[in-house]
Amino acid sequence: MSKALVIIDMLNDFILDGAPLQVKGAGKIIEPIKNQIAKAKSEGYPVIYVCDSHDKNDKEFNIWPSHCVRGTFGAEIVNELKPEPEDIIIQKTRYSGFYDTNLDEILTKLGVNTLIITGLVTNICVMYTVADAVSRDYRVIVPKDCVIGLDDYGHEIGLYQIKNVHNAEII
C-alpha cells in the first residue's frame, strides 16, 4: 500500500481571523494535521497540498465572497503548515482537488493507492475530493480530527456522506 497525505485548503483566507471565508474553529485542526504530516514524513510518504487558487473574476465569487485569489496573501498556506521543499502543491479552482488538476496523474506516477485526506471543509472541498478519489478507485481515509465544516451540521452531513455514500474510512 502506497499512501499520500492530502491537505486541502488550509489557507489564510479560510483560517485567519477576519478572513473573507473564515471557517470558525478551523485552527483546532492545525495540530492534528501537523501530526499527520509528521507521520507521513517519518513513514516516507508524500505530503500534497491542494489549494484554492482563483482568478480575481472567478465565477465561484457569485456564490462565495472573493477568496484565495492567485498571488495574494489570502491564497497562501497558513504559516503553521508551511510546506517543505519536497512537498507537492496543487492549485485548484473548484471544490474537488481532482477537477481540472494534475492530482490523479501525480498520484499515479507516485504509485499511490491510498489517500489520507485532511483540511477544509468537510462537506464541500473535502467531500468532493473524497468522492472523486473513490470514483478513481483510491482507498480513502479521513481522520475526523483533521477536518471541519462551516458549521456542525455541515460537518456531520459531510462525514455521513464520506462514510456511507463514498465508502471512505473515517478514523
Buried (B, 14 or more C-beta within 10 A) or exposed (E): EEBBBBBBBBBBBBBBEEBBBBBEBBBEBBEBBEEBBEEBBEEEBBBBBBBBBBEEEBEBBEEBEBBBBBEBEBBBBBEEBEBEEEBBEBBBBBBBBBEEBEBBEBBEEBEBBBBBBBBBBBBBBBBBBBBBBBEBEBBBBBBBBBBBBBBEEBBEBBBBBBBEEBEBEBE
